[in-house]
Amino acid sequence: MDEDKRWTQLWLAYNPCQDAGNGGLFQHTTLCGFDREHPVLRNALAELERGLNKMLGITHVIEWSTPSHDGKSADQALLPDTGFTVRRVSEGIRPEGYRLTEQDGILTLEAADEKGVLYGIFHILRQIALEQPLMQTNVLCEPDNPLRMLNHWDNMDGSIERGYSGNSFFFENGEVLVDERTHDYARLAASVGINGAVLNNVNVKDQATWLITDRYFDKVAQIARIFEGYGIKLFLSLNYASPLELGNLNSADPLNEDVIAWWRGKFSEVFARIPNLGGFLVKADSEGRPGPFTYGRTQADGANMLADLVKPHGGIIIWRCFVYNCTQDWRDTKTDRARAGYDNFIEMDGDYHDNVILQIKNGPMDFQIREPVSPLLGGLTRTNQMLEVQAAQEYTGQQIDLCYLIPLFKEVLDFKTYCRPDIDTVADVVSGRTFGNSLCGMAAVSNTGNDENWTGNDLAAANFYGFGRLAFSTSLSAEEIAAEWAGMTYSNDREVKDSIVKLLMGSRDTYEKYTSPLGIGWMVTPNTHYGPSVDGYEYSRWGTYHRADHLGLGVDRTDSGTGYVRQYHEPNASRYNSVEECPEELLLFFHHLPYTHMLKSGKTLIQHIYDSHFEGVEEVEEMIRVWESLKGRIPDASYELVRERFDRQLYNAKEWRDQVNSYFYRKSNIPDEKKRVVF
């Protein structure tokens, strides 16, 4: 942690490191074709100087070339024989991309725009921090996704819905906060390629509704300007009922002329007062939130009305597809929450205007440790769409239990939708490659808060870092990202880095083993969503059932059940419909099966439940042993904090093991073959 700050710098701590032959490249820096007063350029070069000074002890000298009228260097002969050159190019590199090359002692960063320079400099600093030589570098890096966003679920009182890292650093007691931490957040986000951030909770209520009024314009505008200097567009979550709550109208009907006129005036005011505003995120007709369904209108009616009114200002509307019946009768075995997203949006494919993006959760339910990919991803073929994942560990350990989520995100991105003969993975769809969309990308529910370490558990910062890196470069592996983060955050010592990567890479499977078997999900404590409660949601209105009885468990989503499998393209639909072909990790999501059903491992279903839960606890114990081996080799404060979290994780794992195993033993009356203690 910097001595003058109350928070850490995470992977931007820039700890002193071995030179790896890089220092000689930065005795001089020359800029060709860029305006040195551009805020993004100023921040990028300040970051370079900061990093070089802290890591290599270099006092950096910046020299400026004189650009000619065509934007190229006036006299290449005047450039130094060695050093670092930043050059604007007009072709060959897409916006936000960069090319980095080294030849004969000159390191050259080429980019078409200032954001490309910013990302290129963070690339350089990452290589230096990882003690990797820049000599003979020759790489072209262009972002795979146009939009790479963080969605903050921060409330105006300072609380964070599903936040596990302290309170908000954007809001407190009804006020907007702007301080040095705002700058550091923007630095951290930009360093991993984030280019958009939504400040406030999607469940917009009370004071947050007033963020689009004069009450908060000045402070929100200050944040927008800070973000702009790091290439990040600011977005706000919007209360669909604002015409009623702010405008004193008696309706929010999207086809009502008075409502349209009110929004038109409001958007003109908002975009005039808040620079660098990208648009709005909207949650409508979901979990009690108002929306167009209230007035007998479609989701497209609501989204398009708003989109048409923000379009003259260059704005976009991001419309969440998390729309389902949250007052379901648990006795109804045909109504299926998993079907809701597809059923509510597929018939309007092609109806949404070109500045609307549908934001789709990675699975059809709600951020479970294991669920299939949403069939809307690849189901929609004529609509802008983006993937929504959750870096905040709502159902996956709440930043107490270690659960590195990048392997999960990678599985989603690599999933073949079969929406066309080729370029059909989720990564293809949300990048725009499949259908030629330019408005698309990835968003993550943020896991940050005002804790000293930003993410509650020091190791949870790997999910913040990893989401940004993966959204920028979807071809990166989860292990590559983990190794980068471990080296930049802790140490490049081989044993230390390998141990941390081992902990991260195994953590998702471990969490799954001691919680939810074979894709069933949801057996969590209601409301808090931490710890086991096998029947906690079984008889509730939320549509989150496991349907266990004395013979078996699982939800029948086949042709003979809810029919959910038919929302997928072939061959996925037939594969999920078949007990024999269904991937076993999703078996109980799609099928209700007897406890005696034989898995491919040769185990019965009930024995798999027993074994996996015992294995999960044993693996947490092994994780603790690995972490203890690092004592004295990483900072003491971080070691002790994470060690305490592991103690809590072990307690949680044991509770899951004992409650789940006892529950299913009592349901099935089939004992554990290995005669372990099951209560």
C-alpha positions in Angstrom: 0.0 0.0 0.0 1.3 3.5 -0.8 2.3 5.2 2.4 0.1 8.2 1.6 -3.1 6.2 0.7 -5.6 4.2 2.7 -5.9 1.6 0.0 -3.6 -0.7 -2.0 -2.6 -0.4 -5.6 -3.3 -4.1 -6.4 -1.4 -5.1 -9.5 -0.3 -1.5 -10.1 1.9 -1.5 -7.0 4.9 -1.5 -9.3 7.2 -3.3 -6.9 10.9 -3.1 -7.6 11.9 -5.8 -10.0 14.7 -7.3 -12.1 15.4 -5.2 -15.2 15.4 -8.1 -17.8 17.2 -5.7 -20.1 14.4 -3.2 -20.4 15.8 -0.1 -18.7 17.9 1.0 -21.6 14.8 1.4 -23.8 13.4 4.3 -21.8 16.1 6.9 -21.6 14.2 9.0 -24.0 10.6 9.0 -25.2 9.4 10.6 -28.5 5.8 11.2 -29.5 4.9 11.5 -33.1 1.4 12.7 -34.2 -0.2 12.9 -30.8 -1.3 15.9 -28.9 0.6 15.8 -25.6 -2.2 17.8 -23.9 -4.8 15.1 -24.6 -6.0 13.8 -21.1 -5.6 10.2 -22.1 -2.0 10.8 -23.3 -1.2 12.8 -20.2 -2.4 9.9 -18.0 -0.7 7.3 -20.1 2.7 9.0 -19.9 2.3 9.8 -16.2 1.7 6.1 -15.7 4.8 5.2 -17.6 6.9 7.5 -15.6 5.4 6.2 -12.3 6.0 2.6 -13.3 9.5 3.0 -14.6 10.5 5.0 -11.5 9.1 2.5 -9.0 10.1 -0.7 -10.8 13.4 0.2 -12.4 14.4 3.4 -10.7 14.4 5.3 -14.0 13.8 9.0 -14.0 12.0 9.3 -17.3 12.8 12.0 -19.9 10.0 12.8 -22.4 11.0 14.5 -25.7 8.5 15.7 -28.3 8.9 15.5 -32.0 7.3 18.2 -34.2 4.4 16.6 -36.2 4.0 17.5 -39.8 0.7 18.4 -41.4 -0.1 14.8 -42.3 0.4 13.8 -38.7 3.7 12.0 -39.2 7.0 12.8 -37.7 8.6 15.8 -39.4 12.1 14.4 -39.4 12.7 10.8 -38.6 16.5 11.4 -38.7 16.1 13.6 -35.5 14.8 10.6 -33.5 17.3 9.1 -31.1 19.2 5.9 -31.9 17.8 4.2 -28.8 14.6 4.8 -26.8 10.9 4.6 -26.9 8.8 6.0 -29.7 5.0 6.5 -29.7 3.6 7.0 -33.2 0.1 7.6 -34.5 -0.8 5.5 -37.6 -3.8 6.0 -39.8 -4.2 2.4 -41.0 -3.5 -1.2 -40.1 -4.6 -1.0 -36.5 -8.2 -0.8 -35.3 -9.4 1.7 -32.7 -8.1 1.0 -29.2 -5.5 -1.4 -30.6 -1.8 -1.1 -30.6 1.4 -2.6 -32.2 4.5 -2.9 -30.1 7.8 -3.7 -31.8 11.5 -3.5 -30.8 14.3 -3.3 -33.3 17.9 -2.1 -32.9 17.3 -0.7 -29.5 14.2 1.3 -30.4 10.9 0.2 -28.8 8.0 1.5 -30.9 4.4 1.8 -29.9 2.0 2.4 -32.7 -1.7 3.2 -32.3 -4.6 4.8 -34.2 -5.8 6.7 -31.1 -5.0 7.7 -27.6 -6.7 4.7 -26.0 -4.4 2.5 -28.0 -1.4 4.3 -26.5 -2.8 3.9 -23.0 -3.4 0.2 -23.4 0.0 -0.2 -25.0 1.8 1.5 -22.2 0.0 -0.7 -19.7 1.2 -3.7 -21.8 4.8 -2.4 -21.4 4.4 -2.0 -17.7 2.9 -5.4 -17.3 5.9 -7.0 -19.1 8.4 -5.1 -16.9 6.5 -6.1 -13.8 6.6 -9.7 -14.9 10.4 -9.3 -15.6 9.8 -10.2 -19.2 12.2 -8.7 -21.8 10.8 -6.2 -24.3 13.7 -6.8 -26.7 12.6 -8.3 -30.1 8.9 -7.7 -29.2 6.6 -7.8 -32.2 2.9 -8.0 -31.2 -0.4 -6.5 -32.5 -3.1 -6.3 -29.8 -6.6 -5.3 -30.7 -9.6 -5.6 -28.3 -11.8 -8.6 -29.1 -14.9 -6.8 -27.7 -16.0 -3.3 -28.5 -17.6 -2.8 -25.0 -15.8 -4.0 -21.9 -17.8 -2.8 -18.9 -18.1 -3.0 -15.2 -21.6 -2.8 -13.7 -21.5 -1.5 -10.1 -24.4 -2.4 -7.9 -23.7 0.6 -5.6 -26.5 2.4 -3.7 -26.6 6.0 -2.8 -26.5 5.3 0.9 -23.1 3.7 0.4 -24.2 0.1 0.6 -23.6 -2.3 -2.3 -26.1 -4.9 -3.3 -24.3 -8.2 -3.3 -21.1 -6.4 -2.2 -18.5 -8.2 -0.2 -15.7 -5.6 -0.1 -17.0 -2.9 2.2 -19.1 0.0 1.1 -19.2 2.1 -2.1 -16.4 4.4 -3.0 -18.8 6.3 -5.4 -21.6 7.1 -2.9 -22.1 7.8 0.8 -25.1 9.0 2.7 -26.9 10.2 -0.4 -23.9 12.1 -1.8 -21.6 11.4 -4.7 -17.9 10.9 -3.8 -15.1 12.2 -6.0 -11.5 11.9 -4.7 -8.1 10.3 -5.4 -9.6 6.8 -5.1 -11.8 7.7 -8.1 -8.6 8.2 -10.1 -7.0 5.0 -8.8 -10.2 3.0 -9.7 -10.0 4.4 -13.2 -6.3 3.5 -13.5 -6.9 -0.1 -12.4 -9.9 -0.5 -14.7 -8.0 1.0 -17.7 -4.9 -1.1 -17.0 -6.9 -4.3 -17.9 -8.8 -2.8 -20.8 -12.1 -1.7 -19.3 -13.7 1.1 -21.3 -17.1 1.5 -19.7 -18.5 1.6 -16.1 -22.0 1.9 -14.7 -21.9 3.8 -11.4 -25.1 2.8 -9.7 -27.2 -0.3 -8.9 -29.5 -1.7 -11.6 -32.3 -1.6 -9.0 -32.7 2.1 -9.1 -34.7 3.6 -6.2 -35.0 6.5 -3.8 -32.1 9.0 -4.2 -30.5 7.1 -7.1 -33.5 8.1 -9.3 -32.3 11.7 -8.9 -28.8 11.0 -10.4 -30.3 12.4 -13.6 -31.2 15.7 -12.0 -29.4 18.9 -11.1 -29.0 17.6 -7.5 -26.0 15.4 -8.7 -25.0 16.7 -12.1 -21.8 18.4 -11.0 -20.3 15.5 -9.0 -21.3 12.9 -11.6 -19.7 15.1 -14.3 -16.5 15.2 -12.3 -16.4 11.4 -12.3 -17.1 11.3 -16.0 -14.2 13.6 -16.7 -11.8 11.5 -14.7 -13.1 8.4 -16.5 -12.6 10.1 -19.8 -8.9 10.6 -19.1 -8.6 6.8 -18.9 -10.7 5.9 -21.9 -13.7 4.9 -19.9 -17.3 5.9 -20.8 -19.6 6.6 -17.8 -23.0 5.0 -17.8 -25.9 5.3 -15.3 -28.6 2.8 -14.4 -32.0 4.3 -15.1 -35.3 4.1 -13.2 -37.9 3.3 -15.8 -40.5 4.9 -13.6 -38.7 8.3 -13.6 -41.6 10.1 -15.4 -43.8 9.3 -12.4 -41.3 9.8 -9.7 -39.5 12.9 -11.1 -41.8 14.3 -13.7 -45.2 14.1 -11.8 -46.8 12.3 -14.7 -49.3 9.6 -14.1 -47.8 7.1 -16.6 -44.5 5.6 -17.8 -46.1 4.1 -20.9 -43.4 4.1 -23.6 -46.0 5.0 -26.3 -47.5 7.9 -24.3 -46.6 11.3 -26.0 -46.3 13.1 -22.6 -43.9 10.4 -21.4 -41.8 10.6 -24.6 -41.7 14.4 -24.4 -40.6 14.2 -20.7 -37.8 11.8 -21.5 -36.7 13.9 -24.5 -36.3 17.0 -22.3 -34.6 15.0 -19.6 -32.0 13.4 -21.9 -31.2 16.8 -23.5 -30.5 18.1 -20.0 -28.5 15.1 -18.8 -26.2 14.8 -21.9 -25.6 18.6 -21.8 -24.5 18.4 -18.1 -22.6 15.2 -18.0 -19.7 14.9 -20.5 -18.5 11.5 -21.6 -21.9 9.9 -20.8 -22.3 6.7 -22.8 -25.9 6.0 -22.1 -28.0 4.0 -19.7 -28.4 0.5 -18.3 -32.0 -0.5 -17.6 -33.6 -3.3 -15.6 -37.3 -3.4 -16.3 -40.2 -5.7 -15.5 -38.0 -7.8 -13.2 -38.1 -8.6 -9.5 -40.5 -5.7 -8.8 -38.9 -3.2 -11.1 -41.3 -1.2 -13.3 -41.3 -1.6 -17.1 -43.3 -1.6 -20.3 -45.2 -4.8 -19.4 -47.1 -2.7 -16.9 -48.7 -0.9 -19.8 -49.2 -3.9 -22.1 -46.2 -3.0 -24.2 -43.2 -5.1 -25.3 -39.7 -4.9 -24.1 -38.7 -3.6 -27.5 -41.3 -0.8 -27.1 -39.6 0.3 -23.9 -36.0 0.0 -25.0 -36.6 1.6 -28.4 -38.4 4.7 -27.0 -35.4 5.4 -24.8 -32.9 4.6 -27.5 -34.5 6.9 -30.0 -34.3 9.8 -27.6 -30.6 9.2 -26.6 -29.4 8.6 -30.1 -29.1 12.3 -31.1 -26.7 12.6 -28.1 -24.6 9.6 -29.2 -26.1 7.5 -26.4 -27.0 3.8 -26.2 -29.5 1.9 -24.1 -28.3 -1.4 -22.5 -31.4 -3.4 -21.7 -31.1 -6.4 -19.3 -32.7 -9.6 -20.3 -33.1 -10.7 -16.6 -36.9 -10.8 -16.9 -38.9 -13.6 -15.4 -41.9 -14.5 -13.2 -40.7 -14.1 -9.6 -44.1 -15.1 -8.2 -44.1 -18.7 -9.3 -46.1 -21.4 -7.6 -43.7 -24.2 -6.6 -46.4 -26.7 -7.2 -46.3 -25.8 -10.9 -43.8 -28.2 -12.6 -44.2 -26.8 -16.1 -43.4 -23.2 -15.5 -39.6 -22.9 -15.7 -37.6 -19.9 -14.8 -34.8 -21.1 -17.1 -37.1 -20.6 -20.1 -38.0 -17.0 -19.2 -35.2 -15.0 -20.8 -35.6 -16.7 -24.2 -39.4 -16.7 -24.1 -39.5 -13.0 -23.3 -37.0 -11.8 -25.9 -36.7 -14.2 -28.9 -39.9 -13.2 -30.7 -38.7 -9.6 -30.8 -35.4 -10.5 -32.4 -34.8 -7.8 -35.0 -37.3 -5.3 -33.5 -34.7 -3.5 -31.4 -33.2 -0.3 -32.7 -29.5 -0.1 -33.6 -28.4 1.7 -30.4 -30.0 -0.9 -28.1 -28.0 -3.7 -26.6 -29.5 -6.7 -24.9 -27.4 -7.6 -21.9 -27.7 -11.4 -21.3 -26.5 -13.3 -18.2 -24.2 -16.1 -18.9 -26.7 -18.7 -17.8 -30.5 -18.8 -17.8 -30.8 -18.6 -14.0 -28.7 -16.4 -11.9 -24.9 -16.7 -11.7 -24.8 -20.2 -10.3 -21.5 -22.1 -10.0 -22.7 -24.4 -12.8 -25.4 -23.8 -15.3 -25.7 -24.1 -19.0 -25.1 -21.1 -21.3 -28.1 -18.9 -21.9 -29.8 -20.0 -25.2 -30.4 -16.3 -26.0 -26.6 -16.1 -26.8 -26.7 -17.4 -30.3 -30.5 -17.6 -30.3 -30.8 -13.9 -31.2 -29.4 -13.3 -34.7 -30.7 -9.8 -35.5 -30.1 -7.9 -32.2 -27.1 -6.4 -30.5 -26.2 -8.4 -27.5 -23.6 -8.5 -24.8 -22.6 -11.1 -22.2 -23.1 -10.4 -18.5 -21.1 -12.2 -15.9 -20.6 -11.7 -12.2 -17.2 -11.0 -10.7 -18.9 -10.3 -7.4 -19.1 -13.8 -5.8 -22.8 -13.7 -4.9 -23.4 -17.4 -5.1 -19.8 -18.4 -5.3 -18.3 -17.7 -1.9 -18.8 -14.0 -1.5 -15.1 -13.2 -1.5 -14.7 -15.3 1.7 -14.3 -18.6 -0.1 -11.7 -18.6 -2.9 -13.4 -19.0 -6.3 -11.4 -17.9 -9.3 -14.1 -17.3 -11.9 -12.1 -16.9 -15.1 -12.3 -20.6 -16.0 -16.1 -20.3 -15.8 -16.1 -17.2 -18.0 -13.8 -19.0 -20.5 -16.2 -22.0 -20.7 -19.0 -19.7 -21.5 -17.0 -17.8 -24.2 -15.8 -21.1 -25.8 -19.3 -22.6 -25.9 -20.5 -23.5 -29.4 -24.0 -22.2 -30.0 -24.3 -23.7 -33.5 -26.1 -20.5 -34.6 -24.3 -20.8 -37.9 -21.8 -23.2 -39.5 -18.7 -21.3 -38.3 -17.7 -18.5 -36.0 -20.5 -19.5 -33.6 -19.0 -19.5 -30.1 -20.3 -17.1 -27.5 -17.1 -15.2 -27.9 -17.8 -14.8 -31.6 -21.4 -13.7 -30.9 -20.7 -11.1 -28.3 -17.6 -9.7 -30.1 -19.7 -9.0 -33.2 -17.8 -11.4 -35.4 -20.8 -13.7 -35.9 -23.5 -11.2 -37.0 -21.5 -8.1 -37.8 -22.7 -6.2 -34.8 -20.7 -3.1 -33.7 -22.5 -2.6 -30.4 -21.7 -5.7 -28.3 -19.2 -6.9 -25.7 -19.0 -8.1 -22.2 -20.0 -6.7 -18.8 -19.2 -7.9 -15.3 -21.0 -7.1 -12.0 -18.1 -5.5 -10.1 -16.6 -7.1 -7.0 -15.0 -3.9 -5.7 -15.7 -1.8 -2.6 -13.9 0.6 -0.2 -12.1 -2.0 1.7 -8.4 -1.3 1.9 -7.7 -4.1 -0.6 -10.7 -3.2 -2.9 -12.0 -6.8 -3.1 -12.4 -8.1 0.5 -10.2 -11.1 -0.1 -6.8 -10.2 -1.6 -7.1 -13.2 -3.9 -10.5 -12.1 -5.2 -8.8 -9.2 -7.1 -7.8 -11.9 -9.6 -11.5 -11.9 -10.8 -11.4 -8.1 -11.3 -8.1 -8.3 -13.1 -9.1 -11.4 -15.0 -12.4 -10.1 -16.3 -10.8 -7.1 -17.9 -7.9 -9.0 -19.5 -10.3 -11.7 -20.8 -12.8 -9.1 -22.2 -10.0 -7.5 -24.1 -8.3 -10.7 -25.3 -10.7 -13.7 -25.2 -8.0 -16.0 -26.5 -6.0 -15.7 -23.2 -6.2 -18.8 -21.0 -7.4 -18.6 -17.4 -4.0 -19.9 -16.3 -2.1 -17.2 -18.3 -4.2 -14.6 -16.7 -3.7 -16.1 -13.2 0.0 -16.1 -13.7 0.1 -12.5 -14.8 -1.9 -11.4 -11.8 0.1 -13.4 -9.3 3.4 -12.1 -10.7 2.3 -8.5 -10.7 0.6 -8.6 -7.3 2.9 -10.9 -5.3 6.1 -12.1 -6.7 7.8 -13.5 -9.8 9.5 -16.1 -7.7 8.6 -19.4 -9.5 7.5 -21.3 -6.5 5.3 -18.4 -5.1 3.7 -17.7 -8.5 3.1 -21.4 -9.2 1.5 -22.0 -5.8 -0.9 -19.0 -6.2 -1.8 -20.1 -9.7 -2.5 -23.6 -8.4 -4.8 -22.2 -5.7 -6.7 -20.1 -8.2 -7.0 -22.7 -10.9 -8.5 -25.4 -8.7 -10.7 -23.2 -6.6 -13.8 -23.2 -8.9 -14.0 -27.0 -9.0 -13.4 -27.2 -5.3 -16.3 -24.8 -4.5 -18.5 -26.7 -6.9 -17.7 -30.0 -5.2 -18.7 -29.0 -1.7 -21.8 -27.0 -2.8 -24.0 -28.0 -5.7 -23.8 -31.4 -7.4 -24.1 -31.8 -11.2 -25.6 -28.5 -12.0 -28.5 -28.5 -9.5 -27.6 -25.1 -7.9 -29.6 -22.9 -5.5 -29.2 -24.8 -2.2 -28.1 -21.6 -0.5 -29.3 -19.7 2.5 -32.2 -17.5 1.2 -31.5 -13.7 1.0 -27.8 -13.8 2.0 -26.9 -16.5 -0.5 -23.9 -17.7 1.6 -23.8 -21.1 3.2 -26.1 -24.2 2.8 -29.9 -24.4 3.1 -30.9 -27.3 0.9 -34.6 -26.6 0.9 -34.2 -22.9 1.5 -35.7 -22.0 -1.9 -37.5 -25.3 -2.6 -41.0 -24.1 -1.8 -40.5 -20.4 -2.6 -41.8 -18.2 -5.4 -38.5 -17.7 -7.1 -38.5 -20.7 -9.4 -35.3 -22.1 -8.0 -36.0 -25.8 -7.4 -34.1 -29.1 -7.1 -37.2 -31.3 -6.9 -35.6 -33.9 -4.7 -37.8 -36.7 -3.3 -37.1 -40.1 -1.8 -36.3 -41.6 -5.2 -34.2 -39.0 -6.9 -33.6 -35.3 -7.7 -33.1 -32.9 -10.6 -35.4 -30.8 -12.8 -36.8 -32.4 -16.0 -36.2 -29.8 -18.7 -36.4 -32.3 -21.5 -39.1 -32.7 -24.2 -41.2 -34.5 -21.7 -40.6 -31.9 -19.0 -40.5 -28.2 -19.3 -39.2 -28.3 -22.9 -36.4 -25.9 -22.1 -33.9 -28.0 -24.1 -35.6 -26.9 -27.3 -34.4 -23.3 -26.9 -31.0 -24.5 -28.1 -29.8 -25.0 -31.6 -29.0 -28.6 -32.7 -27.0 -30.6 -31.8 -27.1 -29.0 -28.3 -30.8 -29.5 -27.9 -30.7 -33.3 -28.5 -27.5 -33.6 -26.5 -29.1 -32.0 -23.4 -32.3 -34.0 -24.0 -30.5 -37.3 -23.7 -29.4 -38.6 -20.3 -26.6 -40.6 -22.0 -25.2 -37.6 -24.0 -25.9 -34.7 -21.5 -22.6 -33.4 -20.0 -22.6 -34.9 -16.5 -21.7 -31.6 -14.9 -25.1 -30.4 -16.0 -27.0 -33.6 -15.6 -29.4 -32.6 -12.8 -30.0 -29.2 -14.5 -31.7 -31.1 -17.3 -32.9 -34.4 -15.9 -34.6 -35.8 -12.8 -32.8 -39.0 -12.0 -32.9 -41.8 -9.4 -30.2 -41.8 -6.7 -29.2 -45.2 -8.1 -28.5 -43.8 -11.6 -25.0 -44.9 -12.7 -22.6 -42.2 -13.8 -19.8 -42.7 -16.3 -17.4 -42.9 -13.4 -19.1 -46.1 -12.3 -20.5 -44.4 -9.2 -24.2 -44.0 -8.4 -25.6 -40.5 -8.3 -25.9 -40.6 -4.5 -22.4 -41.9 -4.1 -21.1 -39.1 -6.3 -22.9 -36.6 -4.0 -21.2 -38.1 -0.9 -17.8 -38.3 -2.5 -17.7 -34.9 -4.1 -18.7 -33.2 -0.9 -16.0 -35.0 1.1 -13.4 -34.3 -1.6 -14.3 -30.6 -1.6 -13.5 -30.3 2.1 -10.2 -32.2 1.7 -9.3 -29.8 -1.2 -9.9 -26.8 1.0 -7.6 -28.3 3.6 -5.0 -28.8 0.9 -5.4 -25.2 -0.2 -4.7 -24.0 3.3 -1.5 -26.1 3.3 -0.4 -24.5 0.1 -1.1 -21.0 1.4 0.8 -21.8 4.7 3.8 -22.7 2.6 4.0 -19.1 1.4 4.3 -17.6 4.9 7.2 -15.2 5.0 7.4 -15.1 1.2 4.5 -12.7 0.6 3.6 -9.6 2.6 2.5 -10.5 6.2 -0.7 -8.5 6.0 -1.9 -10.2 2.9 -0.9 -13.6 4.2 -2.8 -13.2 7.5 -6.0 -11.8 5.8 -6.2 -14.6 3.3 -5.4 -17.2 5.9 -8.3 -16.0 8.0 -10.6 -16.2 4.9 -9.4 -19.8 4.4 -10.5 -20.7 7.9 -13.9 -19.3 7.2 -14.0 -21.2 3.9 -13.1 -24.5 5.6 -16.0 -24.0 8.1 -18.3 -23.2 5.2 -17.2 -26.3 3.2 -17.8 -28.6 6.2 -21.3 -27.2 6.7 -22.1 -27.8 3.1 -20.7 -31.3 3.2 -22.5 -32.3 6.3 -25.8 -30.6 5.5 -26.0 -31.8 1.9 -24.9 -35.3 2.6 -27.2 -35.7 5.5 -30.1 -34.3 3.6 -29.7 -36.7 0.7 -29.0 -39.7 3.0 -32.3 -39.0 4.9 -34.1 -38.6 1.6 -32.7 -41.7 -0.1 -31.9 -44.0 2.9 -28.9 -45.1 0.9 -25.7 -45.1 3.1 -22.3 -43.9 2.0 -20.4 -46.9 0.6 -17.2 -45.7 2.3 -18.9 -45.6 5.7 -17.9 -42.0 6.5 -19.8 -40.0 9.0 -23.1 -38.8 7.5 -25.5 -37.4 10.0 
